[in-house]
Amino acid sequence: MAEGSRSFEMSISRTEFLRLLPRAVGGSPFQETGNAFVHVEGGRSWQITLNPLPALNLGTLRLERHGVVWGFSGYSETEIEALVNRFELHFHRGGG
């Protein structure tokens, strides 16, 4: 089983992150403690930590930003990749 982490920088508000998180983790139950979201299942777990970053200001547009660190314990590399891919899919923003 793999131990590992993934890091992201996201232009998203905490409110929007919390709204999307349950679907992004496939409905897995988690506990929220401050800026950490923890899921424990049997002998494995993951933790997502949400850290505020300075806002991105583009003229009159202000985008909230957060650093996201997702740590894994007891998952295979294949399982980690599947979880991360699902997460990214639910937070993907299109534009054009």
Backbone hydrogen bonds, N-H to C=O, Kabsch-Sander energy under -0.5 kcal/mol:
donor,donor_aa,acceptor,acceptor_aa,energy
2,A,75,Y,-3.0
4,G,72,F,-1.6
6,R,70,W,-2.1
8,F,68,V,-2.6
10,M,66,H,-3.1
12,I,10,M,-1.2
17,F,13,S,-2.5
18,L,14,R,-2.7
19,R,15,T,-1.8
20,L,16,E,-2.0
21,L,17,F,-2.1
24,A,20,L,-2.0
25,V,21,L,-1.7
26,G,23,R,-1.8
27,G,22,P,-2.9
28,S,25,V,-1.5
31,Q,38,V,-2.8
33,T,31,Q,-0.6
33,T,36,A,-3.0
36,A,33,T,-2.1
37,F,48,I,-2.4
38,V,31,Q,-2.7
39,H,46,W,-2.7
41,E,44,R,-2.9
44,R,41,E,-1.9
45,S,73,S,-2.6
46,W,39,H,-2.2
47,Q,71,G,-2.2
48,I,37,F,-2.8
49,T,47,Q,-0.5
49,T,69,V,-2.9
50,L,35,N,-2.9
51,N,49,T,-0.6
51,N,67,G,-3.3
53,L,65,R,-2.3
56,L,63,L,-2.7
57,N,55,A,-0.6
58,L,56,L,-0.6
58,L,61,L,-3.3
59,G,57,N,-0.5
61,L,58,L,-2.2
63,L,56,L,-3.1
63,L,61,L,-0.5
64,E,62,R,-0.5
65,R,53,L,-0.6
66,H,10,M,-2.7
67,G,51,N,-3.5
68,V,8,F,-3.0
69,V,49,T,-2.2
70,W,6,R,-3.1
71,G,47,Q,-3.0
71,G,69,V,-0.6
72,F,4,G,-3.1
73,S,45,S,-2.6
74,G,2,A,-0.8
75,Y,2,A,-1.0
80,I,76,S,-2.5
81,E,77,E,-2.5
82,A,78,T,-2.0
83,L,79,E,-2.4
84,V,80,I,-2.7
85,N,81,E,-2.6
86,R,82,A,-2.1
87,F,83,L,-2.4
88,E,84,V,-2.9
89,L,85,N,-2.2
90,H,86,R,-1.9
91,F,87,F,-1.2
92,H,88,E,-1.0
